[in-house]
Amino acid sequence: MMLVPTYVAPSDVEGVGVFASEPIKKGTLIWRYEPDFDRLVPAAWLSEQTPMMQEFLTKYAYPAHDQPDMLVIEIDNGRFMNHTLEPNTDFTRVVEGYATRDIAAGEELVCNYSEFDPEFALLPSMVAAFAAKKAMSNGHIGG
């Protein structure tokens, strides 16, 4: 459950993302797993769903940290948090997420999915996009 005010808007990372509605100080607890709020469903349930539901769950659900046979579905803006290798959040505690630096109002909140999803693997397109962005930020243009 998001613990700071946020909104969803178009993202430079992918599709839409979750953005800070107001400044967030470094170290602020921004998200916490709330079993009474975040939905848990059996992972086996996924194969019984319609293709549309399977697509949604594959995109937005992830394994529960303490119950690998269950999936967590966030029902608030947290489900729109995008992945990056340079996050401004820390989810290594799995059940809590913190701001790793001051985050400005209007800035996208991004995390490293592998901190809470041990099976997360970067797609080749994500690796290439990250390398290209890094090269451009270092003044290297072209391939």
Secondary structure as UniProt FT lines:
FT   STRAND          6..10
FT   STRAND          16..20
FT   TURN            26..27
FT   STRAND          29..32
FT   TURN            35..37
FT   STRAND          39..42
FT   HELIX           43..48
FT   HELIX           51..60
FT   STRAND          61..64
FT   TURN            65..66
FT   STRAND          67..73
FT   HELIX           77..80
FT   STRAND          82..83
FT   STRAND          89..90
FT   TURN            92..93
FT   STRAND          96..99
FT   TURN            105..106
FT   STRAND          108..111
FT   HELIX           113..115
FT   TURN            118..119
FT   HELIX           124..137
FT   TURN            138..139
//
